[in-house]
Amino acid sequence: MLYGHLHSSAQAAVEDSNEARIRRIRTDRWMGYATAQTLLAALDDLLNFPTRLRMPNLLLAGPTNNGKTMILDKFRRNHPRLEACEASEGLAQVPVLKVQMPPGPDERRFFGAILDALGLPCSPSERVVTRQEAALRVMRLTSVRVLVIDEAHNLLSGTSLQQRRMLNVLRWLGNELQIPLVAAGTAEVLRAIQSDEQLANRFKPMTLPPWKDGTEFRRLMATLEATLPLRQASHLNEDALAEVILSRSEGILGEMVAIVSHAAERAILSGTEAITAKIMLDTDYIAPTARRRVAV
């Protein structure tokens, strides 16, 4: 089959202009690899969990740029909000509410983030208790069933007192609303949650470690290649390229996508229409460890 190495959506774009294809390559794409599907199933299980006094929670930890936020966003897209104008009762329905832990973790910013995500920005002068009561009321009115807190490791950027107060807020929210909480962040989030004995008992830890070579990694490379509108097959899942991608990316999913995307752009602009070992090695890319060592 012509362009049989591509997914049907990429086949439809493969004869587009170079500019259009490069724009497509630079766009975020979902890849449903096995670990991601397992995590989505666990999140769906939380969403459908019957209400009880002590609800289960999930703690998703892994290196930065390794796919945590993409999985959480996919979970939210799978359960979209119903706007007020579409709802029979005239109230928006938000099954999955996703917020970020503020970089300076305190209750005012946290409840402000919840209200903002619900489309109710608040006045900077509002008291903490006012924001707290409003956030709780609106979450109930909009039938929030799961609260997702991304960048939860930001907890550790606060003082000891701020950390303790925010952990108390999380525990209180889960008890008050009787909904599951999902916290996601780097490995440091494990330390933050486990510093509170009660929260540690409630959050089931799940991890997204760096990738290693193996069947799942090779499948991932084949899936990634199938999304790229290149007119020739690159065989990213074979040794010649797979080992280079894994080594240069240091096993981080976002870095793999960045390396391959840069190489795909060069393949289009050069007219090669396939990623070769030479293109891969010539790609202007600096590995994460090397970036941290760059002198300023």
WOKA-V508506 format. One record per pair of residues at least 4 apart in sequence whose C-alpha atoms are under 8 Angstrom apart, sorted by the first residue. I is the first residue (numbers start at 1). J is the second residue. Records with the same first field share a line. If there is no record, write none. Layout:
I: J + J
//
This chain:
3: 11 + 231 + 232
5: 225 + 226 + 232 + 233
6: 10 + 11 + 225 + 226 + 227 + 228 + 229
7: 11 + 226 + 227
8: 12
9: 13 + 227
10: 14 + 226 + 227 + 228 + 229
11: 15 + 229
13: 21 + 229
14: 21 + 229 + 230 + 231
16: 20 + 21
17: 21
18: 22 + 268 + 269
19: 23
20: 24
21: 25 + 229
22: 26 + 265 + 268
23: 27
25: 228 + 229 + 261 + 264 + 265
26: 261
29: 227
30: 70 + 74
31: 220 + 223 + 224
32: 36 + 37
33: 37 + 216 + 219 + 220
34: 38 + 216
35: 39 + 208
36: 40 + 71
37: 41
38: 42
39: 43 + 71
40: 44 + 71 + 75
41: 45
42: 46
43: 47 + 75
44: 48 + 75
45: 49
46: 56 + 57 + 146 + 180
47: 95 + 145 + 146 + 180
51: 55 + 178 + 179
52: 178
53: 175 + 178
54: 174 + 175 + 178
55: 174 + 175 + 178 + 179 + 180 + 202
56: 180 + 181 + 202 + 203 + 204
57: 180 + 181 + 182 + 202 + 203 + 204
58: 180 + 181 + 182 + 183 + 203 + 204 + 205 + 206
59: 182 + 183 + 184 + 190 + 203 + 204 + 205 + 206
60: 68 + 182 + 183 + 184 + 185 + 205 + 206 + 207 + 208
61: 68 + 184 + 185 + 186 + 187 + 189 + 190 + 205 + 206 + 207 + 208
62: 66 + 68 + 185 + 186 + 187 + 207 + 208 + 209 + 210
63: 185 + 186 + 187 + 208 + 209 + 210 + 252
64: 185 + 186
65: 252 + 253 + 254 + 255
66: 208 + 209 + 210 + 252 + 253 + 254
67: 71 + 208 + 253 + 254
68: 72 + 184 + 185 + 208
69: 73 + 150
70: 74
71: 75
72: 76 + 148
73: 77
74: 78
75: 79
76: 80 + 96 + 97 + 98
79: 95 + 96
80: 94 + 95 + 96
81: 92 + 93 + 94 + 95 + 96
82: 86 + 87 + 92 + 93 + 94
83: 87 + 91 + 92 + 93
84: 89 + 90 + 91 + 92 + 93
85: 90 + 91 + 92
86: 90 + 92
87: 91 + 92 + 93
91: 141 + 142
92: 142
93: 141 + 142 + 143 + 144
94: 142 + 143 + 144 + 145
95: 142 + 143 + 144 + 145 + 146
96: 144 + 145 + 146 + 147 + 148
97: 117 + 118 + 144 + 145 + 146 + 147 + 148
98: 117 + 147 + 148 + 149 + 150
99: 113 + 114 + 117 + 147 + 148 + 149 + 150
100: 113 + 149 + 150 + 151 + 152
101: 105 + 110 + 149 + 150 + 151 + 152 + 153 + 154 + 155
102: 106 + 109 + 110 + 113 + 154
103: 154 + 155 + 157
104: 109 + 154 + 155 + 157 + 158
105: 109 + 110 + 154 + 155 + 157 + 158 + 162 + 163 + 166
106: 110 + 158 + 162 + 165 + 166
107: 111 + 128 + 132 + 165 + 166 + 169
108: 112 + 127 + 128 + 131 + 132
109: 113
110: 114
111: 115 + 128 + 131 + 132 + 135
112: 116 + 121 + 122 + 131 + 135
113: 117
114: 118 + 135
115: 119 + 120 + 121 + 122 + 131 + 134 + 135 + 138
116: 120 + 121 + 122
118: 138
122: 126 + 131
126: 130 + 131
127: 131
128: 132
129: 133
130: 134
131: 135
132: 136
133: 137
134: 138
135: 139
136: 140 + 177
137: 141
138: 142
139: 143 + 144
140: 144 + 177
144: 179
145: 179 + 180
146: 179 + 180 + 181 + 182
147: 179 + 180 + 181 + 182
148: 181 + 182 + 183 + 184
149: 181 + 182 + 183 + 184
150: 183 + 184 + 185
151: 183 + 184 + 185 + 186
152: 183 + 184 + 185 + 186 + 189
153: 157 + 184 + 185 + 186 + 187 + 188 + 189 + 192
154: 158
155: 163 + 166 + 189 + 192
156: 163 + 188 + 189 + 192
158: 162 + 163
159: 163
160: 164
161: 165
162: 166
163: 167
164: 168
165: 169
166: 170
167: 171 + 193 + 196 + 199
168: 172
169: 173
170: 174
171: 175 + 199
172: 176
173: 177 + 178
174: 178 + 179 + 180 + 181
175: 179
184: 189
185: 189
186: 190
187: 191
188: 192
189: 193
190: 194 + 205
191: 195
192: 196
193: 199 + 200
194: 199 + 200
195: 200
196: 200
197: 201
198: 202
199: 203
200: 204
210: 250 + 251 + 252 + 253
211: 217 + 246 + 251 + 252 + 253
212: 217 + 246 + 251
213: 217 + 218 + 243 + 246
214: 218
215: 219
216: 220
217: 221
218: 222 + 236 + 237 + 238 + 242
219: 223 + 237
220: 224 + 237
221: 225 + 236 + 237 + 242
222: 226 + 235 + 236 + 237
223: 227
224: 228 + 257
225: 234 + 235 + 236
228: 264
230: 264 + 267 + 268 + 273 + 274
231: 273 + 274
232: 273 + 274
233: 274
234: 274 + 275 + 276
235: 241
236: 240 + 241 + 242 + 275
237: 241 + 242
238: 242
239: 243
240: 244 + 277
241: 245 + 276 + 277 + 280
242: 246
243: 247
244: 248 + 280
245: 249 + 256 + 259 + 260
246: 250 + 251 + 256
247: 251
248: 287
249: 253 + 255 + 256 + 259 + 287 + 288
250: 255 + 287 + 288
251: 255 + 256
252: 256
253: 257
254: 258
255: 259 + 287 + 288
256: 260
257: 261
258: 262
259: 263 + 280 + 283 + 285
260: 264 + 280
261: 265
262: 266 + 283 + 284
263: 267 + 275 + 279 + 280 + 283
264: 268 + 273 + 274 + 275
265: 269
266: 270 + 279 + 283
267: 271 + 272 + 273 + 274 + 275 + 279
268: 272 + 273 + 274
275: 279 + 280
276: 280
277: 281
278: 282
279: 283
286: 290 + 291
287: 291
288: 292
289: 293
290: 294
//
